Amino acid sequence: MKTIIPPIKSQGIKTKLVPWIMDIAPKVGGRWIEPFFGTGVVAFNARYKQAILNDTNPHIINFYKGVQTGKITVPLMKQYLQTEGKLLSEAENNGYEHYLKVRARFNSGEFSSYDFIFLSRAGFNGMMRFGSKGNWNIPFCKKPDRFAQAYITKIVNQLAAVSQIIQPEPDWVFHNSSFSEIIPLATENDIVYCDPPYYGRHVDYYNGWTEKDEELLFKLLSETKAKFILSTWHHSDWRENNMISKYWAKFNILTKDHFYHNGGNVENRKSVVEALVCNFDISKYHTHNHSVKEKSEVTQLGVQWMNETIAKSVGQESGPSRCKQETAATTV
Ligand SMILES: C[S@@+](CC[C@H](N)C(=O)[O-])C[C@H]1O[C@@H](n2cnc3c(N)ncnc32)[C@H](O)[C@@H]1O
């Protein structure tokens, strides 16, 4: 199925990883719970009828609540982008003066969700970053004609798509809180998808992440009765994520090569091996680079497991040669 792309942009967006996440996510009868919602791309593609969605960033949550309540609509967004796009294209300094005006208006405390989308789409490299006072501090993309008709159509189509997916309250509930308030809401019928800021990587005002946070996340996910998937990074060309061996290694882990296109920081532009940590069975997948195992391979593993179990129960070691012979006999 085609991936739904949300109207907000951010360097941490998981668009490219959505098919991987959705493939391994078990279908549950309860709610989709996302304590680190971000742009929302994962939840929009999970398409659960009931969801709890949270982020510490109030601008993200205000925007989607506005869509949910009908305050933000496709015609209003189209009109807004046409008006502001024209002002941008006519502004001094190749449009920069108008970008600065919208940014100052937003940062003055107005925090309009429409201006939030303008800044998200006219900011440098599709990045989202807030300064020490919670102010938007991304520079202009330097394209005065940013909001050409085709680009406006693209954004409003994205808005139209997510407007159809977002369910009214109480089916979809948005929170602007910490993950620690959200994970305990999950029951055994729910699935929790966590995509926290990556420890040891980029941070900003709404995105600080310390080892204490990682430890608390580990504790809450270890206690939850729900199924969970955690996105994190495994290693880069430079170093390993030592949070994996310290906390997550007791769960099931899949990895995948990934290339982040966005980000001012050179480290964030290089390839990273992403990880999905889960508390459910993922043995039918190869552990690296996401493919389903051939049926015979799954059978072999099953036979190996059976041999080991039988051997243990009769107090023998199950040698690999014996295991291989029986496997061949079973799978032909
Ligand atoms: C990596 S981003 C999530 C990206 C998202 N999966 C996507 O594809 O767009 C992490 C998000 O967690 C939020 N966040 C940071 N600290 C948080 C906390 N303590 N509790 C809840 N959300 C937090 C940030 O504002 C950010 O939007």
The ligand as an SDF file (V2000), in Angstrom:
LIG
                    3D

 27 29  0  0  0  0  0  0  0  0999 V2000
   12.2200   10.9350   16.5060 C   0  0  0  0  0  0  0  0  0  0  0  0
   10.8670   11.9950   16.7470 S   0  0  0  0  0  0  0  0  0  0  0  0
    9.4840   10.9970   16.2680 C   0  0  0  0  0  0  0  0  0  0  0  0
    9.3870   10.9310   14.7760 C   0  0  0  0  0  0  0  0  0  0  0  0
    8.1530   10.2350   14.2610 C   0  0  0  0  0  0  0  0  0  0  0  0
    8.1770    8.8110   14.4620 N   0  0  0  0  0  0  0  0  0  0  0  0
    8.0110   10.5280   12.7770 C   0  0  0  0  0  0  0  0  0  0  0  0
    8.2220    9.6370   11.9450 O   0  0  0  0  0  0  0  0  0  0  0  0
    7.7400   11.6750   12.4360 O   0  0  0  0  0  0  0  0  0  0  0  0
   10.7290   12.0680   18.4790 C   0  0  0  0  0  0  0  0  0  0  0  0
    9.5630   12.9070   18.9790 C   0  0  0  0  0  0  0  0  0  0  0  0
    9.4980   12.7450   20.3950 O   0  0  0  0  0  0  0  0  0  0  0  0
    9.1170   13.9760   20.9890 C   0  0  0  0  0  0  0  0  0  0  0  0
    9.6070   13.9140   22.3760 N   0  0  0  0  0  0  0  0  0  0  0  0
   10.8390   14.2140   22.8510 C   0  0  0  0  0  0  0  0  0  0  0  0
   10.9180   13.9730   24.1810 N   0  0  0  0  0  0  0  0  0  0  0  0
    9.7170   13.4750   24.5470 C   0  0  0  0  0  0  0  0  0  0  0  0
    9.1680   13.0100   25.7780 C   0  0  0  0  0  0  0  0  0  0  0  0
    9.8890   13.0380   26.9000 N   0  0  0  0  0  0  0  0  0  0  0  0
    7.8920   12.5480   25.8010 N   0  0  0  0  0  0  0  0  0  0  0  0
    7.1560   12.5470   24.6580 C   0  0  0  0  0  0  0  0  0  0  0  0
    7.5960   13.0000   23.4600 N   0  0  0  0  0  0  0  0  0  0  0  0
    8.8690   13.4420   23.3960 C   0  0  0  0  0  0  0  0  0  0  0  0
    9.7720   15.0470   20.1200 C   0  0  0  0  0  0  0  0  0  0  0  0
    9.0730   16.2650   20.1830 O   0  0  0  0  0  0  0  0  0  0  0  0
    9.6950   14.4050   18.7190 C   0  0  0  0  0  0  0  0  0  0  0  0
    8.5660   14.8520   18.0050 O   0  0  0  0  0  0  0  0  0  0  0  0
  1  2  1  0
  2  3  1  0
  2 10  1  0
  3  4  1  0
  4  5  1  0
  5  6  1  0
  5  7  1  0
  7  8  2  0
  7  9  1  0
 10 11  1  0
 11 12  1  0
 11 26  1  0
 12 13  1  0
 13 14  1  0
 13 24  1  0
 14 15  1  0
 14 23  1  0
 15 16  2  0
 16 17  1  0
 17 18  1  0
 17 23  2  0
 18 19  1  0
 18 20  2  0
 20 21  1  0
 21 22  2  0
 22 23  1  0
 24 25  1  0
 24 26  1  0
 26 27  1  0
M  CHG  2   2   1   9  -1
M  END
$$$$
